[in-house]
Amino acid sequence: MTISKEAEKLLLEIIDHESDDEYWAERFEKADHKEDTILRGCFKELKENQLIVTMWADNIPAFIQILKDGYLYQQHKHEEQEKAERAINYKG
């Protein structure tokens, strides 16, 4: 599974602020139209890739649950990169 760099960055931000209940309200309040659009698109991308579940209230994320694959995304990405490197080295 591959997600955009922006969605990956957002996933890490979600994990970093997992226990901060006010973070996303403040984040969306400070966002301009462009940033708001990007944030919402990235939340959608993470949801569609089954990395998070989000419940919205007052047009901001009120509840974010990070799923198993969300927590393991970086680990899986690293493993895939190592596998690709081994395949390249094997051919060379």
C-alpha positions in Angstrom: 0.0 0.0 0.0 1.3 3.4 -0.9 -0.1 6.7 0.2 0.8 10.3 -0.8 3.6 12.0 1.1 1.1 14.5 2.5 -1.1 11.7 3.8 1.9 9.9 5.3 2.9 13.2 7.0 -0.6 13.6 8.4 -0.6 10.0 9.7 2.6 10.7 11.6 1.0 13.9 12.9 -2.1 12.0 14.0 0.0 9.5 15.9 2.1 12.2 17.5 -1.0 14.0 18.8 -3.0 10.9 19.6 -3.7 12.0 23.2 -4.2 15.7 22.5 -8.0 16.2 22.3 -7.8 19.9 21.3 -5.1 19.6 18.7 -7.3 19.0 15.6 -9.8 21.8 16.5 -6.9 24.2 16.7 -5.3 22.8 13.6 -8.4 23.2 11.5 -9.2 26.6 13.0 -5.8 28.0 12.0 -5.8 26.4 8.5 -6.5 28.6 5.4 -8.7 27.3 2.7 -5.9 25.5 0.8 -4.5 23.8 3.9 -8.1 22.8 5.0 -8.7 21.2 1.6 -5.4 19.3 1.7 -6.1 18.1 5.3 -9.5 16.9 4.5 -8.2 15.1 1.4 -5.5 13.4 3.4 -7.9 12.3 6.1 -10.1 10.8 3.3 -7.0 9.0 1.8 -6.0 7.6 5.2 -9.6 6.4 5.8 -9.9 4.8 2.3 -6.6 3.0 2.9 -8.0 1.7 6.2 -5.3 3.4 8.3 -7.7 5.5 10.5 -11.3 5.8 11.4 -12.6 9.4 11.9 -15.8 10.7 13.3 -16.5 14.4 12.5 -18.4 16.9 14.6 -18.7 20.6 13.9 -16.8 20.0 10.6 -13.6 18.9 12.4 -12.3 15.5 13.5 -13.9 14.8 16.9 -12.6 11.2 17.2 -9.7 9.6 15.4 -8.9 5.9 15.8 -5.6 4.8 14.4 -6.0 1.2 13.1 -3.4 -1.5 13.2 -2.1 -0.8 9.7 -1.9 2.9 10.6 0.4 2.1 13.5 2.4 -0.3 11.3 2.5 1.8 8.1 6.1 3.0 8.6 7.4 -0.5 9.5 5.7 -2.0 6.5 7.0 0.7 4.2 10.6 0.2 5.5 10.2 -3.6 5.0 9.0 -3.1 1.4 12.0 -0.8 0.7 14.4 -3.3 2.0 12.8 -6.0 -0.1 13.0 -3.9 -3.2 16.7 -3.1 -2.5 17.5 -6.8 -2.1 15.8 -7.6 -5.4 17.8 -4.9 -7.1 21.0 -6.1 -5.6 20.2 -9.7 -6.5 19.7 -8.7 -10.2 22.9 -6.7 -10.2 
